[in-house]
Amino acid sequence: MHFIPLRLQIFAVLTFWACSLCPLVTGNDIVDDLLKERSDAVLEIANTVEDFFIKFKNAGEVGDCRAYNTCSDALPFPQCDGNYGGTAGCECLGRQMDHQVAVVKASEKISTAEGIKQTACYTEGIGETLTDIQDRSEGSLKWLYYGSEEGVLVNYPGFLWGRDDDKCDEFYDPRQRPWYIMAATGPKDVVIILDTSGSMGDENRILLAKEAA
């Protein structure tokens, strides 16, 4: 199975948060500290998931795995958290969140049952690492999430997916999200071809073309 490098996928998520905070601070040192914090978190998450994936592949036969579904009716260990907005019907000031577990968003409309189980199994133990990273960030890292090649989203902290019906956004595909596409495709080599015919010598066209390139 082809496996997209985890560092790239997770890097896209956390650097988005870093850049969203840049206008709120002043001074290059503060910005550098924010970016370093997120870069360190990226590497820690990537190394953890990679380790779990290697162990999962080396184990051979897949046994039973436990994962919490974000489309369920309740969270395992819910608590009200005002830092995540409000949820309709929530009997608290804030939103029901679960800081003890990560949740999985998956649908057989876009993923196979085998792919869903595989992602759930090799990310089963990641919750402890994500909890530790968020605790150390003291709230500056709100969301930590990972999209698998199989089309499964793993999100921390746990939350209940917003839905208007019983289908729970069944065609949501993390592989179609900009953060996944940017990370999975990586940098591109661009070849620029310039016209060097005689007419390009008029009015400094060749020089202007080179400067624009």
C-alpha positions in Angstrom: 0.0 0.0 0.0 1.3 3.4 -0.9 1.6 5.6 2.2 1.7 9.4 2.0 4.4 10.8 4.4 2.7 11.7 7.7 4.9 14.7 8.4 3.6 16.4 5.3 0.0 15.8 6.1 0.2 17.0 9.7 2.5 19.9 8.9 -0.3 21.5 6.8 -2.7 21.5 9.7 -0.5 22.9 12.4 1.2 25.6 10.3 -2.2 26.9 9.3 -2.8 27.6 13.0 0.6 29.2 13.3 -0.1 31.6 10.4 -3.6 32.4 11.7 -2.0 33.7 14.9 0.7 35.8 13.2 -1.3 39.0 12.9 -2.1 38.9 16.6 1.5 39.2 17.7 4.4 41.7 17.2 8.1 41.0 16.9 9.9 38.3 15.0 10.9 36.4 18.1 7.3 35.8 19.1 6.4 34.6 15.6 9.5 32.4 15.5 8.5 30.9 18.9 5.0 30.1 17.6 6.3 28.5 14.5 8.9 26.4 16.4 6.2 25.2 18.8 4.1 24.0 16.0 7.0 22.5 14.1 8.0 20.6 17.1 4.4 19.4 17.5 4.3 18.3 13.9 7.4 16.2 14.2 6.2 14.6 17.5 2.8 13.7 16.0 4.4 12.4 12.8 6.9 10.3 14.6 4.2 8.8 16.8 1.8 8.0 14.0 4.6 6.5 11.9 5.8 4.3 14.8 2.2 3.1 15.4 1.8 2.4 11.6 5.0 0.4 11.4 4.1 -1.7 14.4 0.6 -2.2 12.9 2.0 -3.4 9.6 4.6 -5.6 11.3 1.9 -7.2 13.5 0.4 -8.9 10.5 -3.2 -10.0 11.3 -5.5 -7.2 12.5 -7.4 -7.8 15.7 -10.1 -5.8 17.4 -9.5 -2.0 17.6 -11.3 0.7 19.5 -12.2 4.0 18.0 -14.7 6.7 19.0 -17.1 7.8 16.3 -17.6 11.6 16.0 -21.1 10.8 14.5 -22.3 9.0 17.6 -24.9 10.5 20.0 -22.5 11.1 22.9 -18.8 11.5 23.8 -17.2 9.0 26.2 -15.9 11.7 28.6 -17.7 15.0 27.7 -17.0 18.3 29.4 -18.1 21.9 28.6 -15.4 24.0 27.0 -16.0 27.6 26.2 -12.9 27.8 24.0 -14.7 25.9 21.2 -17.8 28.0 20.8 -21.3 26.8 21.5 -23.3 23.8 20.6 -27.1 23.8 20.2 -28.7 21.8 23.0 -25.6 21.8 25.1 -26.6 22.4 28.7 -23.5 24.5 29.4 -21.7 27.7 28.4 -19.6 26.4 25.5 -19.4 23.2 23.6 -19.2 19.5 24.7 -15.7 18.3 24.1 -13.7 15.3 25.1 -10.0 15.9 25.9 -9.4 12.3 26.8 -9.9 10.7 23.4 -9.6 11.4 19.7 -12.6 10.7 17.4 -12.8 9.2 14.0 -14.9 10.5 11.0 -15.4 7.9 8.4 -18.0 6.8 5.9 -18.2 3.7 3.7 -19.5 6.1 1.0 -15.9 7.1 0.4 -13.8 4.5 2.3 -13.8 0.8 2.4 -14.6 -1.0 5.7 -11.0 -2.4 5.6 -9.5 1.1 5.2 -11.6 2.5 8.0 -10.5 -0.3 10.4 -6.9 0.0 9.4 -6.8 3.7 10.2 -8.7 3.2 13.5 -6.2 0.5 14.4 -2.9 2.2 13.7 -4.0 5.5 15.3 -5.7 3.8 18.3 -2.9 4.8 20.8 -2.3 8.3 19.5 -4.6 10.0 22.0 -2.0 10.2 24.8 0.5 12.0 22.6 -2.1 14.5 21.4 -3.3 15.2 24.9 0.3 15.8 26.0 1.0 18.1 23.1 -2.1 20.2 23.7 -1.5 20.4 27.4 2.0 21.7 26.8 0.8 24.3 24.4 -1.5 25.8 27.1 -4.3 26.3 24.7 -2.5 27.7 21.7 -3.1 24.5 19.7 -6.8 23.9 19.6 -7.3 21.3 17.0 -5.0 18.5 16.1 -6.1 16.2 13.2 -4.9 13.7 10.7 -6.3 12.6 7.4 -5.4 9.1 6.2 -4.9 7.9 2.6 -8.0 5.8 3.1 -10.2 8.9 3.6 -10.5 8.7 7.4 -10.2 11.8 9.6 -8.8 11.4 13.2 -9.5 14.5 15.3 -8.5 15.7 18.7 -10.0 16.7 21.0 -13.1 14.6 20.6 -16.3 16.3 19.5 -19.7 15.5 18.0 -19.9 16.2 14.3 -22.6 18.8 13.5 -25.4 17.3 11.5 -28.9 18.2 10.2 -29.9 14.6 9.5 -28.9 11.1 10.3 -26.4 10.9 7.5 -23.7 12.9 9.4 -22.1 14.5 6.3 -21.4 11.0 4.9 -19.6 12.3 1.8 -17.0 14.3 3.8 -13.6 13.4 2.5 -10.5 14.8 4.2 -8.5 14.0 1.1 -10.4 16.7 -0.7 -9.6 19.4 1.9 -7.1 22.1 1.0 -4.8 21.2 3.9 -4.6 17.6 2.8 -4.1 18.3 -0.9 -1.3 20.9 -0.1 0.5 18.5 2.1 0.1 15.3 0.1 1.2 16.9 -3.2 4.2 18.8 -1.8 6.3 21.3 -3.7 6.3 21.4 -7.5 9.1 21.9 -9.9 8.0 24.6 -12.3 9.6 25.0 -15.8 9.2 28.4 -17.4 9.9 28.7 -21.1 10.7 32.1 -22.5 10.4 33.2 -26.1 13.9 34.3 -27.3 13.0 35.2 -30.9 14.1 38.4 -32.4 11.0 40.3 -31.5 11.7 39.8 -27.8 14.6 42.3 -28.2 12.1 45.1 -28.8 11.3 47.4 -25.8 13.3 45.2 -23.4 10.8 42.4 -23.7 13.3 39.6 -22.9 14.6 41.4 -19.8 11.1 42.1 -18.6 10.2 38.5 -19.1 13.2 37.3 -17.1 12.4 39.6 -14.3 8.8 38.4 -14.2 9.9 34.8 -14.2 
